[in-house]
C-alpha cells in the first residue's frame, strides 16, 4: 500500500467571499446515489464561515450520480447517451439539493446555469444579480450546470470550470476545490510511490500541468488537470485557489481556522475588471467579424472601438448583444486578435461594412451607435502575431 507524503500546514489567504466546488466523488454513495458521509464536514465548514460573516457560493455536482440510482441505470455514465444523461440529471437535481438542505438550518437556493447563460451578457449579469440577492438574504446558493438542457457542444465542460467562472463573476476572494486527494503531487500518487506533494504553485506552467492526471473516479467528469485549468482561470482574475481533500475531516476542520493542508495556487495578477475577464474566458458564438489592417492597428495600438470603416465582413449568423471573435485577415493569414460584444447583427454588419459611422443610420434606417464593438465591450488577445 502506498503511503502518501503529507502536505505542510500553511495559512489560507484572507477572504470574505469564496466559491466552494464539491465534486461527485465526495457525494456519491458506494452503492449508488448520494451520501452525506463527506458532505457533513463540508457543511459544518460552510456553517462556521457563515457564522463569522463570510459568504460562500457552493458549486455542487452529484445530480447525475443520484439520478442513475433512481433510474436503476447501471450503464457507464461516460458512454451514456445524451438524452439518458440529461434525464438522470433532471431526476437527480432535487436529490442533490435535498441532501445539502438536510445539513443546513438556513435556506438553500438552486441556481442552474448553462453555457449560454454565461456567454450572453444580459443573462450573465442577471445570474450575478440573482446570486448577490441570495447572499444578501443569507441564503446559500447551490450552483450546478444545467445538464438537463445542455448539449455536448454547449456544455461548460465540468464544474471545476463552472466554479472558476462563478468566482470571477461574483468577485470572490478565493476558490476552494474539494477533491478526493490531498492536493497536487509531482506525479499521480496512486501509481507513483515517490510522488511528492506540492504545497504552493506560484505560476501555472506546462511542467505543473504535466503533473496532473485524469479523473480516477467513476462518477466525476474532471481530474486534477481540470482543477488546475480552473485554478489558472481564477488566477487570471486575481483569485487564488486552494485544493484540499474533502474526505479528510481534519483537513476540512483546519480550513475553518484558515489553515490549509493541501495545495495553494497563487496569483500574481491584479483583479481584472469582471467584464474583461468574462470576454476573455467565455466562448464566443459561432461566426466572427473580419477586419482590415487599419482596424487591427487601431484596436491594438490605440485602444479604439471597432468602427464600421474597418470591417471587411461578418461571417456566420449572430445577433446584437452576442460575443463574437474579431478576426484579422486582410493579409490572407487569418487569426483571432480580439473578441467582444457586437452592437449589430451579422446581417446588419454586412450592410454597413466599410462605411463611415455617419452613414449607418441612413443605410439601416436606425443606429445602435457608431461602434460595431465598443472598446468597453472588447478585449484584445495576445496572439504573438502582427498584422
Secondary structure in CASP SS format (residue, H / E / C, confidence):
PFRMAT SS
TARGET T0000
AUTHOR 0000-0000-0000
METHOD secondary structure of the structure
MODEL  1
X C 1.00
X C 1.00
X C 1.00
X C 1.00
X C 1.00
X C 1.00
X C 1.00
X C 1.00
X C 1.00
X E 1.00
X E 1.00
X C 1.00
X C 1.00
X C 1.00
X C 1.00
X C 1.00
X E 1.00
X E 1.00
X E 1.00
X E 1.00
X E 1.00
X E 1.00
X C 1.00
X H 1.00
X H 1.00
X H 1.00
X C 1.00
X E 1.00
X C 1.00
X C 1.00
X C 1.00
X C 1.00
X C 1.00
X E 1.00
X C 1.00
X C 1.00
X C 1.00
X C 1.00
X H 1.00
X H 1.00
X H 1.00
X H 1.00
X H 1.00
X H 1.00
X H 1.00
X H 1.00
X H 1.00
X H 1.00
X H 1.00
X H 1.00
X H 1.00
X C 1.00
X C 1.00
X C 1.00
X E 1.00
X E 1.00
X E 1.00
X E 1.00
X E 1.00
X E 1.00
X C 1.00
X C 1.00
X H 1.00
X H 1.00
X H 1.00
X H 1.00
X H 1.00
X H 1.00
X H 1.00
X H 1.00
X C 1.00
X C 1.00
X C 1.00
X C 1.00
X C 1.00
X C 1.00
X H 1.00
X H 1.00
X H 1.00
X C 1.00
X C 1.00
X H 1.00
X H 1.00
X H 1.00
X H 1.00
X H 1.00
X H 1.00
X H 1.00
X H 1.00
X H 1.00
X H 1.00
X H 1.00
X H 1.00
X H 1.00
X H 1.00
X H 1.00
X H 1.00
X H 1.00
X H 1.00
X H 1.00
X H 1.00
X C 1.00
X C 1.00
X C 1.00
X C 1.00
X C 1.00
X C 1.00
X E 1.00
X E 1.00
X E 1.00
X E 1.00
X E 1.00
X E 1.00
X C 1.00
X H 1.00
X H 1.00
X H 1.00
X H 1.00
X H 1.00
X C 1.00
X H 1.00
X H 1.00
X H 1.00
X H 1.00
X H 1.00
X H 1.00
X H 1.00
X H 1.00
X H 1.00
X H 1.00
X H 1.00
X H 1.00
X H 1.00
X H 1.00
X H 1.00
X H 1.00
X C 1.00
X C 1.00
X C 1.00
X E 1.00
X E 1.00
X E 1.00
X E 1.00
X E 1.00
X E 1.00
X C 1.00
X C 1.00
X C 1.00
X C 1.00
X C 1.00
X C 1.00
X H 1.00
X H 1.00
X H 1.00
X C 1.00
X C 1.00
X C 1.00
X C 1.00
X H 1.00
X H 1.00
X H 1.00
X H 1.00
X H 1.00
X H 1.00
X H 1.00
X H 1.00
X H 1.00
X H 1.00
X H 1.00
X C 1.00
X C 1.00
X C 1.00
X C 1.00
X E 1.00
X E 1.00
X E 1.00
X E 1.00
X E 1.00
X E 1.00
X C 1.00
X C 1.00
X C 1.00
X C 1.00
X C 1.00
X E 1.00
X C 1.00
X C 1.00
X C 1.00
X C 1.00
X C 1.00
X C 1.00
X C 1.00
X C 1.00
X C 1.00
X C 1.00
X C 1.00
X E 1.00
X C 1.00
X C 1.00
X E 1.00
X E 1.00
X C 1.00
X C 1.00
X C 1.00
X C 1.00
X H 1.00
X H 1.00
X H 1.00
X H 1.00
X H 1.00
X C 1.00
X C 1.00
X C 1.00
X C 1.00
X C 1.00
X C 1.00
X C 1.00
X C 1.00
X C 1.00
X C 1.00
X C 1.00
X C 1.00
X C 1.00
X H 1.00
X H 1.00
X H 1.00
X H 1.00
X H 1.00
X H 1.00
X H 1.00
X H 1.00
X H 1.00
X H 1.00
X H 1.00
X H 1.00
X H 1.00
X C 1.00
X C 1.00
X C 1.00
X E 1.00
X E 1.00
X E 1.00
X E 1.00
X E 1.00
X E 1.00
X C 1.00
X C 1.00
X C 1.00
X H 1.00
X H 1.00
X H 1.00
X H 1.00
X H 1.00
X H 1.00
X H 1.00
X H 1.00
X C 1.00
X C 1.00
X E 1.00
X E 1.00
X C 1.00
X C 1.00
X E 1.00
X E 1.00
X E 1.00
X C 1.00
X C 1.00
X C 1.00
X C 1.00
X C 1.00
X C 1.00
X C 1.00
X C 1.00
X H 1.00
X H 1.00
X H 1.00
X H 1.00
X H 1.00
X H 1.00
X H 1.00
X H 1.00
X C 1.00
X C 1.00
X C 1.00
X C 1.00
X C 1.00
X C 1.00
X E 1.00
X E 1.00
X E 1.00
X E 1.00
X C 1.00
X H 1.00
X H 1.00
X H 1.00
X H 1.00
X H 1.00
X H 1.00
X H 1.00
X H 1.00
X H 1.00
X C 1.00
X C 1.00
X C 1.00
X C 1.00
X E 1.00
X E 1.00
X H 1.00
X H 1.00
X H 1.00
X E 1.00
X E 1.00
X E 1.00
X E 1.00
X E 1.00
X C 1.00
X C 1.00
X C 1.00
X C 1.00
X C 1.00
X C 1.00
X C 1.00
X E 1.00
X E 1.00
X E 1.00
X E 1.00
X E 1.00
X E 1.00
X C 1.00
X C 1.00
X C 1.00
X C 1.00
X C 1.00
X C 1.00
X E 1.00
X E 1.00
X E 1.00
X E 1.00
X E 1.00
X E 1.00
X E 1.00
X C 1.00
X C 1.00
X C 1.00
X C 1.00
X H 1.00
X H 1.00
X H 1.00
X H 1.00
X H 1.00
X H 1.00
X H 1.00
X C 1.00
X C 1.00
X C 1.00
X C 1.00
X H 1.00
X H 1.00
X H 1.00
X H 1.00
X H 1.00
X H 1.00
X H 1.00
X H 1.00
X C 1.00
X C 1.00
X C 1.00
X C 1.00
X C 1.00
X C 1.00
X E 1.00
X E 1.00
X E 1.00
X C 1.00
X H 1.00
X H 1.00
X H 1.00
X E 1.00
X E 1.00
X E 1.00
X C 1.00
X C 1.00
X C 1.00
X C 1.00
X C 1.00
X C 1.00
X C 1.00
END
